[in-house]
Amino acid sequence: MIIARYLAKQILQLTAALTIVLLAVAVLIRLLNYLGDATEGNIDPSVLLLLMSYRLPEFVQLILPLALLLGVLLAYGRMYADNEMTVLIASGLSKIRLLAYTLLSASVVVILIAYLSLSLTPWGLMHSETLLEQQKDLNEFDVMVPGIFQDISNGARTTYAENIEDNVIENVFMHETELDRLIVAESASLTQGEEAEGEGQNQGQSQDRLVLFVEGSLSEGIAAGGFYSVTDFGELGIRIPQRDINIELAMEEQAMNTRELLASMNNSTIAELQWRLSLILIIPILCLLAVPLSKVNPRQGRFAKLAPAVLLYIIYFALLLASRDWLADGLLPAVVGLWWVHAVFLALGLLMFQEKLPELFSFRRSASPAKLDNKLDNKLDDKSHA
């Protein structure tokens, strides 16, 4: 048990550290995308942190398998490079026991991913989808960011405000492309006119809203290049239609809880259910791949097998994603589904574990790994003396 605890500590510490690093990168990339949407007026900046918190479980469940694979490779690679693993093997640690200890360490990750994929991630996606849908009911002046020119509704309008205080927009600029209309005012505020309220009640939903501009000028026909008009006003009410925005929403199946998936068994829900189960099943198969891949010669260093391991992981994950889409589109039967990908990599892992693959993965058949290391050391010593 001392060896098991030692190996578990090495693996889980590296897995946690890698998860934090990879999660920070993923969150930063997604946050930059959302900031771009906020700059364009698609999302209210005040909901960005809440939106990111809803997406965190999804990021973690996708990052954990890769972090575990790299954690096992780095932990065991260091032990091979420092001859710790050679001593353990010479002391009677078999490959089967090493794999068992690795799977025992990975059981923590399996439990976490099972909770995330089957429960927490669908909950987060459902709330993020609801939050993004609510953004469609907002006016561009609701999501206006001071000091930035914003193109709204695919360039239909361009707005700018110097400052926003107590729902009053100061020194505001608005240009409407289709109407060739430019409005510059000292201030503006959102109001709900009687006509707008009536329309909203008739249609059962919020539609156009009224923006009241105060102390400004209205210019029309400037872009035409001919005659144009400029009108000064004390107050001017402009009706702003509902925004035409294009923001990423979660798929309906991804936001469904697991019980709903089991109750609605069509191609899309079966594909989503198999995907969630695959995120759990991928962990022991990755451990089976990682144990033989982590075996390196001390002169190679701990990072010798990272490249082929990452390549295998990318192929594995890409095939799972492709199979999910094929199953959802009806191109694969549910019996085959995503399971064929796991079967292929399980067979590959068993071949690698039994050292039955060619030199591509630097494996050779031998009575024991310790004897192989000794033979390599003796050959290198003979060459150095010569």
DRENZAPA-804589 format. One line per 5 residues: number of its first residue (from 1); for each residue x, y, z of C-alpha. Coordinates in Angstrom, 2 decimals. Layout:
REM residues N
NUM = X/Y/Z; ...
REM end
This chain:
REM residues 386
1 = 0.00/0.00/0.00; 2.96/2.32/0.51; 3.86/2.00/-3.18; 0.21/2.51/-4.19; -0.03/5.69/-2.10
6 = 3.26/6.96/-3.48; 2.22/6.36/-7.10; -1.24/7.85/-6.50; 0.31/10.98/-4.98; 2.65/11.41/-7.94
11 = -0.12/10.93/-10.52; -2.84/12.99/-8.85; -0.56/15.92/-8.05; 0.57/16.19/-11.66; -2.98/15.65/-12.93
16 = -4.29/18.45/-10.72; -1.52/20.83/-11.78; -2.01/20.09/-15.48; -5.78/20.44/-15.13; -5.38/23.91/-13.61
21 = -3.00/25.01/-16.37; -5.09/23.62/-19.23; -8.30/24.91/-17.65; -6.83/28.40/-17.37; -5.95/28.34/-21.08
26 = -9.40/27.06/-22.09; -11.21/29.60/-19.91; -9.07/32.42/-21.25; -9.80/31.49/-24.87; -13.54/31.18/-24.23
31 = -13.58/34.39/-22.21; -11.91/36.27/-25.06; -14.63/34.99/-27.41; -17.34/36.16/-25.03; -15.59/39.51/-24.60
36 = -15.68/39.86/-28.38; -19.44/39.20/-28.28; -19.81/41.73/-25.47; -17.85/44.33/-27.44; -20.17/43.79/-30.41
41 = -23.18/44.24/-28.16; -24.33/40.62/-28.27; -23.87/39.88/-24.56; -24.30/42.01/-21.47; -20.79/42.30/-19.93
46 = -22.26/41.91/-16.45; -23.19/38.24/-17.12; -19.78/37.10/-18.43; -18.53/35.69/-15.12; -21.82/33.90/-14.49
51 = -21.76/32.50/-18.01; -18.20/31.24/-17.57; -19.09/29.58/-14.27; -21.85/27.63/-16.02; -19.37/26.44/-18.68
56 = -16.62/25.38/-16.24; -17.90/21.80/-15.68; -17.86/21.20/-19.43; -14.26/22.42/-19.68; -13.13/20.31/-16.72
61 = -14.67/17.07/-18.03; -12.90/17.51/-21.37; -9.55/18.47/-19.85; -9.31/15.83/-17.12; -8.66/12.80/-19.41
66 = -5.76/14.55/-21.15; -4.41/15.82/-17.83; -4.53/12.29/-16.38; -2.74/10.82/-19.42; 0.01/13.43/-19.21
71 = 0.17/13.06/-15.43; 0.83/9.31/-15.67; 3.41/9.82/-18.42; 5.29/12.53/-16.52; 5.13/10.74/-13.16
76 = 6.27/7.36/-14.44; 8.65/8.92/-16.96; 10.46/10.71/-14.15; 10.60/7.49/-12.13; 12.06/5.61/-15.11
81 = 14.55/8.42/-15.77; 15.65/8.42/-12.11; 15.76/4.58/-12.04; 13.06/4.50/-9.33; 10.80/2.35/-11.48
86 = 13.67/-0.01/-12.30; 14.23/-0.57/-8.58; 10.52/-1.17/-7.97; 10.33/-3.68/-10.84; 13.46/-5.45/-9.64
91 = 11.84/-5.63/-6.19; 8.87/-7.54/-7.59; 6.48/-4.86/-8.91; 4.89/-6.49/-11.96; 3.29/-4.67/-14.86
96 = -0.12/-5.97/-13.80; 0.28/-4.50/-10.31; 1.56/-1.25/-11.77; -1.53/-1.04/-13.98; -3.76/-1.88/-11.01
101 = -2.19/0.90/-8.92; -2.61/3.30/-11.84; -6.29/2.41/-12.22; -6.75/2.81/-8.47; -5.31/6.33/-8.69
106 = -7.48/7.09/-11.70; -10.64/6.02/-9.88; -10.79/9.50/-8.34; -10.85/11.00/-11.82; -13.47/8.47/-12.97
111 = -15.82/9.42/-10.13; -15.33/13.15/-10.80; -15.93/12.83/-14.54; -19.00/10.64/-13.96; -20.52/13.34/-11.75
116 = -19.62/16.08/-14.22; -20.75/14.37/-17.42; -23.96/12.82/-16.06; -25.16/15.64/-13.82; -23.28/18.91/-13.43
121 = -22.33/19.66/-17.04; -25.89/19.30/-18.44; -27.12/21.53/-15.60; -24.52/24.18/-16.45; -25.23/24.01/-20.18
126 = -28.96/24.36/-19.57; -28.43/27.51/-17.50; -25.89/28.96/-19.94; -28.31/28.35/-22.81; -31.10/30.09/-20.87
131 = -28.80/32.99/-20.07; -27.77/33.42/-23.70; -31.36/33.20/-24.87; -32.24/36.02/-22.49; -29.70/38.24/-24.24
136 = -31.95/38.27/-27.31; -34.58/40.18/-25.32; -32.12/42.96/-24.47; -31.80/46.20/-26.38; -28.35/47.21/-27.63
141 = -28.44/50.11/-25.21; -28.83/47.55/-22.41; -25.52/45.96/-23.34; -23.70/49.11/-24.36; -20.06/49.39/-23.22
146 = -18.87/52.98/-22.62; -16.01/54.25/-24.76; -16.36/51.64/-27.54; -17.98/51.86/-30.97; -20.27/48.85/-31.26
151 = -21.70/47.35/-34.44; -25.14/46.03/-33.62; -27.30/43.50/-35.51; -24.70/42.67/-38.18; -23.80/46.32/-38.80
156 = -27.39/47.64/-38.97; -26.52/50.19/-36.28; -23.33/51.60/-34.78; -23.53/53.06/-31.28; -21.15/54.87/-28.95
161 = -21.49/56.30/-25.45; -18.96/58.25/-23.45; -20.38/57.27/-20.08; -23.35/55.46/-18.49; -24.62/56.46/-15.07
166 = -27.90/55.51/-13.37; -29.29/54.14/-16.66; -28.60/57.48/-18.34; -26.33/57.29/-21.40; -24.15/60.40/-21.73
171 = -22.79/61.87/-24.98; -24.35/59.20/-27.16; -23.88/58.56/-30.89; -26.02/56.27/-33.07; -25.80/55.65/-36.82
176 = -28.38/53.54/-38.64; -27.04/52.23/-41.96; -30.28/51.30/-43.73; -32.06/54.55/-42.84; -28.91/56.64/-43.42
181 = -29.62/58.39/-40.14; -27.13/59.80/-37.62; -28.12/60.90/-34.13; -25.83/62.73/-31.73; -27.19/63.72/-28.31
186 = -26.03/64.85/-24.90; -27.90/61.99/-23.21; -30.31/59.16/-23.83; -32.41/56.79/-21.77; -34.52/53.70/-22.39
191 = -38.26/54.07/-22.00; -41.27/51.86/-22.62; -43.76/53.80/-24.72; -47.49/53.14/-24.71; -47.40/51.87/-28.27
196 = -44.49/49.55/-27.52; -46.30/48.22/-24.46; -49.41/47.56/-26.54; -47.47/45.70/-29.18; -45.71/43.64/-26.55
201 = -48.98/42.69/-24.91; -50.60/41.77/-28.23; -47.73/39.52/-29.23; -47.16/38.13/-25.75; -43.48/39.08/-25.69
206 = -41.19/42.09/-25.47; -40.49/43.60/-28.85; -39.28/47.07/-29.83; -38.26/49.55/-27.15; -38.12/53.33/-27.20
211 = -34.87/55.29/-26.73; -35.38/58.93/-25.70; -32.54/61.20/-26.90; -32.17/64.60/-25.20; -30.53/67.76/-26.61
216 = -28.96/66.66/-29.87; -29.14/66.66/-33.65; -30.56/64.32/-36.30; -28.79/64.08/-39.68; -30.34/62.22/-42.61
221 = -29.05/61.49/-46.12; -25.33/62.08/-45.43; -24.14/58.79/-46.94; -26.06/59.44/-50.19; -23.59/62.17/-51.11
226 = -26.29/64.65/-52.17; -28.57/66.84/-50.15; -28.96/65.99/-46.50; -30.85/67.47/-43.58; -29.80/68.32/-40.03
231 = -32.44/68.80/-37.36; -31.78/69.99/-33.82; -34.09/68.64/-31.16; -34.78/68.90/-27.47; -36.19/65.38/-27.19
236 = -36.39/62.65/-29.80; -37.85/59.18/-29.36; -36.53/56.41/-31.61; -37.95/52.91/-31.65; -35.20/50.27/-31.58
241 = -36.25/46.85/-32.94; -35.27/43.57/-31.36; -31.65/42.66/-31.95; -30.55/40.17/-34.58; -27.70/38.40/-32.80
246 = -25.75/35.24/-33.49; -24.27/33.76/-30.33; -23.31/30.18/-29.54; -25.99/28.16/-27.82; -25.64/24.66/-26.39
251 = -27.29/21.87/-28.33; -30.63/20.77/-26.90; -29.37/17.25/-26.21; -26.26/18.48/-24.43; -28.38/20.54/-22.04
256 = -30.76/17.64/-21.25; -30.27/15.78/-18.00; -29.49/12.08/-18.12; -33.00/11.00/-17.16; -34.45/12.93/-20.07
261 = -31.94/11.31/-22.42; -32.99/7.84/-21.24; -36.66/8.73/-21.69; -36.20/10.08/-25.22; -34.26/7.48/-27.16
266 = -33.68/8.88/-30.66; -30.43/9.10/-32.61; -29.40/12.45/-31.11; -30.12/11.53/-27.51; -28.48/8.10/-27.87
271 = -25.38/9.79/-29.29; -25.29/12.24/-26.38; -25.79/9.46/-23.81; -23.01/7.35/-25.32; -20.76/10.43/-25.38
276 = -21.27/11.01/-21.65; -20.55/7.35/-20.89; -17.51/7.47/-23.20; -15.96/10.26/-21.12; -16.01/7.82/-18.21
281 = -14.88/4.76/-20.17; -11.97/6.62/-21.74; -10.16/6.90/-18.39; -9.23/3.22/-17.82; -8.33/2.81/-21.49
286 = -6.02/5.83/-21.31; -4.39/4.30/-18.23; -3.83/1.08/-20.18; -2.14/3.13/-22.91; -0.19/5.34/-20.52
291 = 1.53/2.59/-18.52; 3.53/1.12/-21.44; 4.00/4.55/-23.06; 5.57/5.93/-19.87; 8.44/3.41/-20.04
296 = 11.54/5.31/-21.14; 15.27/4.74/-21.03; 17.00/6.91/-18.38; 19.00/8.60/-21.14; 15.84/9.52/-23.04
301 = 14.31/11.67/-20.30; 10.79/11.82/-18.96; 9.34/13.64/-22.00; 10.37/11.03/-24.60; 6.88/9.56/-25.08
306 = 4.75/12.71/-24.77; 4.47/13.27/-28.53; 3.12/9.79/-29.47; 0.85/9.82/-26.40; -0.71/13.17/-27.30
311 = -1.08/12.03/-30.91; -2.91/8.88/-29.79; -5.16/10.95/-27.55; -6.03/13.37/-30.37; -6.91/10.48/-32.69
316 = -8.94/8.79/-29.94; -10.89/11.95/-29.12; -11.40/12.92/-32.78; -12.85/9.48/-33.58; -15.22/9.74/-30.61
321 = -16.44/13.16/-31.77; -16.86/11.95/-35.35; -18.72/8.82/-34.22; -21.04/10.93/-32.08; -21.95/13.04/-35.11
326 = -22.36/9.95/-37.32; -24.62/8.32/-34.75; -26.70/11.50/-34.35; -27.09/11.70/-38.15; -28.13/8.06/-38.38
331 = -24.98/6.95/-40.23; -24.02/4.51/-37.47; -26.30/2.03/-35.70; -26.68/2.52/-31.95; -25.16/-0.92/-31.30
336 = -21.91/0.22/-32.92; -22.12/3.84/-31.84; -19.03/5.09/-30.04; -18.16/1.64/-28.67; -16.08/0.63/-31.71
341 = -13.60/3.42/-30.97; -13.12/2.20/-27.40; -12.73/-1.39/-28.67; -9.98/-0.35/-31.10; -7.98/1.54/-28.50
346 = -8.55/-1.14/-25.88; -7.03/-3.67/-28.27; -4.18/-1.26/-29.01; -3.56/-0.79/-25.30; -3.47/-4.55/-24.69
351 = -0.95/-5.02/-27.51; 1.23/-2.22/-26.14; 0.94/-3.57/-22.60; 2.11/-7.01/-23.78; 4.92/-5.40/-25.84
356 = 3.67/-6.90/-29.10; 4.01/-3.74/-31.19; 7.00/-2.89/-33.39; 9.79/-0.43/-32.67; 7.42/2.45/-33.43
361 = 6.70/2.70/-29.70; 10.22/1.64/-28.65; 9.10/-1.69/-27.16; 11.07/-4.96/-27.38; 10.21/-8.38/-26.08
366 = 12.37/-9.33/-23.13; 12.31/-11.53/-20.04; 11.98/-8.48/-17.81; 12.27/-4.68/-18.13; 15.12/-4.65/-15.64
371 = 17.21/-7.01/-17.78; 16.50/-4.89/-20.85; 17.74/-1.78/-19.09; 20.89/-3.60/-17.97; 21.58/-4.80/-21.52
376 = 21.21/-1.28/-22.87; 23.51/0.12/-20.19; 26.16/-2.53/-20.93; 26.05/-1.80/-24.67; 26.45/1.92/-24.09
381 = 29.34/1.33/-21.67; 31.12/-0.91/-24.22; 30.78/1.74/-26.89; 32.16/4.43/-24.60; 35.23/2.31/-23.73
386 = 35.85/1.56/-27.38
REM end
